[in-house]
C-alpha cells in the first residue's frame, strides 16, 4: 500500500484510540480535521497521478501514430526513389543503345559511300 494510505490508517487508529480513552474534545476535533485534510490531500494527489498517467498515455499514442505515419511516408518516398533510380538506369541504357545505333548507321553509310566511289 502507498505510504500515505498507511499514514492514514495509523492516524485513524490513533484517533479511535483517543476517542476510546476519552481524550479532550478540542484535540479530537483538531486531529479529526487534520485527518480529513490528509485524506483530501491523498485523494487529490491520487487524482493528479491518474490524470498525469492519462495525459502521458495519450501523448504516447499520439507520438506512436505520428511515427507510423512518418514511416509510411518514408516507405513511399523510398519506393519513389527506387523507381526514379531505375528510370535513370533505363534512360542511360537507351542513350547508349541510340549511340550504338547511330555509330552503326554512320559506319554503314561510310561503307556504302566508299563502295559507290570505287
WORAZI-V591178 format. One record per pair of residues at least 4 apart in sequence whose ideal C-beta (glycine too) atoms are under 7 Angstrom apart, sorted by the first residue. I is the first residue (numbers start at 1). GAP is how many residues later the second one is. Records with the same first field share a line. If there is no record, write none. Layout:
I = GAP, GAP
//
This chain:
1 = 4, 5
3 = 4
4 = 4, 38
5 = 4
6 = 4
7 = 4
8 = 4, 30, 31, 34
9 = 4
10 = 4
11 = 4, 24, 27
12 = 4, 23
13 = 4
14 = 4
15 = 4, 16, 17, 20
16 = 4
17 = 4
18 = 5, 10, 13
19 = 4, 9
23 = 4, 5
24 = 4
25 = 4
26 = 4
27 = 4
28 = 4
29 = 4
30 = 4
31 = 4
32 = 4
33 = 4
34 = 4
35 = 4
36 = 4
37 = 4
38 = 4
39 = 4
40 = 4
41 = 4
42 = 4
43 = 4
44 = 4
45 = 4
46 = 4
47 = 4
48 = 4
49 = 4
50 = 4
51 = 4
52 = 4
53 = 4
54 = 4
55 = 4
56 = 4
57 = 4
58 = 4
59 = 4
60 = 4
61 = 4
62 = 4
63 = 4
64 = 4
65 = 4
66 = 4
67 = 4
68 = 4
69 = 4
70 = 4
71 = 4
72 = 4
73 = 4
74 = 4
75 = 4
76 = 4
77 = 4
78 = 4
79 = 4
80 = 4
81 = 4
82 = 4
83 = 4
84 = 4
85 = 4
86 = 4
87 = 4
88 = 4
89 = 4
90 = 4
91 = 4
92 = 4
93 = 4
94 = 4
95 = 4
96 = 4
97 = 4
98 = 4
99 = 4
100 = 4
101 = 4
102 = 4
103 = 4
104 = 4
105 = 4
106 = 4
107 = 4
108 = 4
109 = 4
110 = 4
111 = 4
112 = 4
113 = 4
114 = 4
//
